[in-house]
Amino acid sequence: MNEETDTTADVRDVVIIGSGIAGLSAAVYAARADLEPLVLEGPEPGGQLTLTTDVENYLGFPEGVGGMELIQNGKDQAERFGAEFTHGTVENATLEERPFELELSNGDRLRTRALIVASGASARWVGAENEDELMGYGLSTCATCDGAFHRGDDVLVIGGGDSAMEEALFLAKFADSVTIVHRREELRASEIMADRARDHEDIEFRWNTELEALHGSQEEGVTSATLVSHPDGYPSEKAANGADVDRETVEVGGVFYAIGHTPNTEFLEGTAIDRDERGYLYTRTDDAGRATTETMVEGVFAAGDVADPNYQQAITAAGTGSMAALDTEAYLETLERTEETAYEVSP
Ligand SMILES: Cc1cc2nc3c(=O)[nH]c(=O)nc-3n(C[C@H](O)[C@H](O)[C@H](O)COP(=O)(O)OP(=O)(O)OC[C@H]3O[C@@H](n4cnc5c(N)ncnc54)[C@H](O)[C@@H]3O)c2cc1C
């Protein structure tokens, strides 16, 4: 924790949960509005973009920009205007009373008048050997982001739901061949998406198969992958129970995980904040029916992937980060006016 950060004493105007691109964008806007935001960096300082090398679709960088560089620049920019960063991870939030109270994993407590939740959604990982080393180096969780790096490659997509079909169809525009690796013989995907993938001449399926290990290096990228198969499906589980399984190492230039994302919202359990069945936050519309970033709890705003199961891009996360800060600023102004009026009426 930043030694100068006194997380217990004052009531903050705004605390931002998360230091991914959504949290950073919110921090720049909130700091420029003199709200002196405190940014809790959480378990993954800098967020998902720190897992990738080149970002080629973020506006303003014609040659692309490194994920780390983009994040470090964002942090520097926010600090320049007075945002404060600390390594806190929120474990519990009490939102029924004002100011809101947050409990951090180290036991510290924080009080704040407004809150921006920008805690992201983590892509699920398979658990294959070497995935930590090769994530961002030929292994990815985002075809829209990294597909274009795989022109002419043979690639694998791991998963059997709609998002795996979507990733495969997108990758088929660039790759020589796309193989969907699924641990069962039946897809979870909707019929229409499954048919589209099945009908595509460059997409193949490996049924009853799982990814066991990735091979390659950060210099070369992913070069091959070991697949494990069993005629009754769930081969890794079968192998762990001592069954005979087939193993094959195939040459590939890229591997994409498409087994879903988990929004980081467990710390909001038990609060009045509305979430969908997967845990993504709902935000409300204003009186004119237009989208805002405010959640179902007044004064709590959401930005980035944590409220967006559909787009999940750096630029959309940054966009909603700025919106959340602007909504927060307006909320605090209204709160201040209400408090002043209450004071005038009953000093
Ligand atoms: C390998 C990879 C490559 C990608 N490439 C691209 C690309 O080229 N272009 C593109 O547009 N997008 C890309 N993306 C997607 C992009 O990274 C995400 O859309 C973006 O990072 C979402 O930003 P976010 O701030 O909403 O969430 P995140 O980046 O996920 O950040 C979440 C933050 O919340 C913090 N946090 C979580 N829980 C808590 C808690 N309890 N308390 C406090 N803090 C918490 C985390 O520590 C983290 O700092 C890529 C993603 C991956 C994984």
The ligand as an SDF file (V2000), in Angstrom:
LIG
                    3D

 53 58  0  0  0  0  0  0  0  0999 V2000
   -4.7740  -11.1000  -23.6870 C   0  0  0  0  0  0  0  0  0  0  0  0
   -5.7300   -9.9530  -23.9400 C   0  0  0  0  0  0  0  0  0  0  0  0
   -5.5430   -9.1360  -25.0230 C   0  0  0  0  0  0  0  0  0  0  0  0
   -6.4130   -8.0750  -25.2580 C   0  0  0  0  0  0  0  0  0  0  0  0
   -6.1770   -7.2670  -26.3230 N   0  0  0  0  0  0  0  0  0  0  0  0
   -6.9970   -6.2310  -26.5700 C   0  0  0  0  0  0  0  0  0  0  0  0
   -6.7740   -5.3800  -27.6930 C   0  0  0  0  0  0  0  0  0  0  0  0
   -5.8190   -5.5680  -28.4620 O   0  0  0  0  0  0  0  0  0  0  0  0
   -7.6610   -4.3710  -27.8890 N   0  0  0  0  0  0  0  0  0  0  0  0
   -8.7530   -4.1540  -27.0790 C   0  0  0  0  0  0  0  0  0  0  0  0
   -9.5010   -3.2170  -27.3250 O   0  0  0  0  0  0  0  0  0  0  0  0
   -8.9770   -4.9380  -26.0110 N   0  0  0  0  0  0  0  0  0  0  0  0
   -8.1360   -5.9790  -25.7390 C   0  0  0  0  0  0  0  0  0  0  0  0
   -8.3940   -6.8140  -24.6880 N   0  0  0  0  0  0  0  0  0  0  0  0
   -9.5930   -6.5600  -23.8680 C   0  0  0  0  0  0  0  0  0  0  0  0
   -9.3030   -5.4340  -22.8720 C   0  0  0  0  0  0  0  0  0  0  0  0
   -8.1200   -5.7500  -22.1810 O   0  0  0  0  0  0  0  0  0  0  0  0
  -10.4610   -5.2730  -21.8940 C   0  0  0  0  0  0  0  0  0  0  0  0
  -11.6390   -4.9900  -22.6000 O   0  0  0  0  0  0  0  0  0  0  0  0
  -10.1540   -4.1190  -20.9200 C   0  0  0  0  0  0  0  0  0  0  0  0
   -8.9600   -4.3630  -20.2360 O   0  0  0  0  0  0  0  0  0  0  0  0
  -11.2860   -3.9350  -19.9060 C   0  0  0  0  0  0  0  0  0  0  0  0
  -10.8980   -2.9390  -19.0330 O   0  0  0  0  0  0  0  0  0  0  0  0
  -11.5380   -2.7960  -17.5680 P   0  0  0  0  0  0  0  0  0  0  0  0
  -10.8250   -1.6470  -16.9540 O   0  0  0  0  0  0  0  0  0  0  0  0
  -12.9990   -2.7920  -17.6580 O   0  0  0  0  0  0  0  0  0  0  0  0
  -11.1600   -4.1490  -16.8140 O   0  0  0  0  0  0  0  0  0  0  0  0
   -9.7800   -4.8480  -16.5020 P   0  0  0  0  0  0  0  0  0  0  0  0
   -8.7290   -4.5030  -17.4840 O   0  0  0  0  0  0  0  0  0  0  0  0
  -10.1430   -6.2950  -16.3350 O   0  0  0  0  0  0  0  0  0  0  0  0
   -9.3410   -4.2570  -15.0780 O   0  0  0  0  0  0  0  0  0  0  0  0
  -10.0290   -4.6150  -13.9110 C   0  0  0  0  0  0  0  0  0  0  0  0
   -9.3270   -3.9940  -12.7100 C   0  0  0  0  0  0  0  0  0  0  0  0
  -10.1360   -4.2160  -11.5450 O   0  0  0  0  0  0  0  0  0  0  0  0
   -9.3020   -4.6450  -10.4690 C   0  0  0  0  0  0  0  0  0  0  0  0
  -10.1190   -5.4120   -9.5400 N   0  0  0  0  0  0  0  0  0  0  0  0
  -10.7820   -6.5850   -9.7340 C   0  0  0  0  0  0  0  0  0  0  0  0
  -11.4100   -6.9750   -8.6040 N   0  0  0  0  0  0  0  0  0  0  0  0
  -11.1420   -6.0140   -7.6670 C   0  0  0  0  0  0  0  0  0  0  0  0
  -11.4820   -5.8370   -6.2930 C   0  0  0  0  0  0  0  0  0  0  0  0
  -12.2430   -6.7330   -5.6400 N   0  0  0  0  0  0  0  0  0  0  0  0
  -11.0120   -4.7680   -5.6460 N   0  0  0  0  0  0  0  0  0  0  0  0
  -10.2270   -3.8340   -6.2710 C   0  0  0  0  0  0  0  0  0  0  0  0
   -9.8970   -3.9430   -7.5880 N   0  0  0  0  0  0  0  0  0  0  0  0
  -10.3250   -5.0230   -8.2670 C   0  0  0  0  0  0  0  0  0  0  0  0
   -8.2010   -5.4410  -11.1510 C   0  0  0  0  0  0  0  0  0  0  0  0
   -7.0700   -5.5470  -10.3150 O   0  0  0  0  0  0  0  0  0  0  0  0
   -7.9580   -4.5850  -12.3970 C   0  0  0  0  0  0  0  0  0  0  0  0
   -7.0660   -3.5450  -12.0590 O   0  0  0  0  0  0  0  0  0  0  0  0
   -7.5220   -7.8510  -24.3950 C   0  0  0  0  0  0  0  0  0  0  0  0
   -7.7190   -8.6880  -23.2910 C   0  0  0  0  0  0  0  0  0  0  0  0
   -6.8280   -9.7160  -23.0490 C   0  0  0  0  0  0  0  0  0  0  0  0
   -7.0240  -10.5940  -21.8390 C   0  0  0  0  0  0  0  0  0  0  0  0
  1  2  1  0
  2  3  1  0
  2 52  2  0
  3  4  2  0
  4  5  1  0
  4 50  1  0
  5  6  2  0
  6  7  1  0
  6 13  1  0
  7  8  2  0
  7  9  1  0
  9 10  1  0
 10 11  2  0
 10 12  1  0
 12 13  2  0
 13 14  1  0
 14 15  1  0
 14 50  1  0
 15 16  1  0
 16 17  1  0
 16 18  1  0
 18 19  1  0
 18 20  1  0
 20 21  1  0
 20 22  1  0
 22 23  1  0
 23 24  1  0
 24 25  2  0
 24 26  1  0
 24 27  1  0
 27 28  1  0
 28 29  2  0
 28 30  1  0
 28 31  1  0
 31 32  1  0
 32 33  1  0
 33 34  1  0
 33 48  1  0
 34 35  1  0
 35 36  1  0
 35 46  1  0
 36 37  1  0
 36 45  1  0
 37 38  2  0
 38 39  1  0
 39 40  1  0
 39 45  2  0
 40 41  1  0
 40 42  2  0
 42 43  1  0
 43 44  2  0
 44 45  1  0
 46 47  1  0
 46 48  1  0
 48 49  1  0
 50 51  2  0
 51 52  1  0
 52 53  1  0
M  END
$$$$
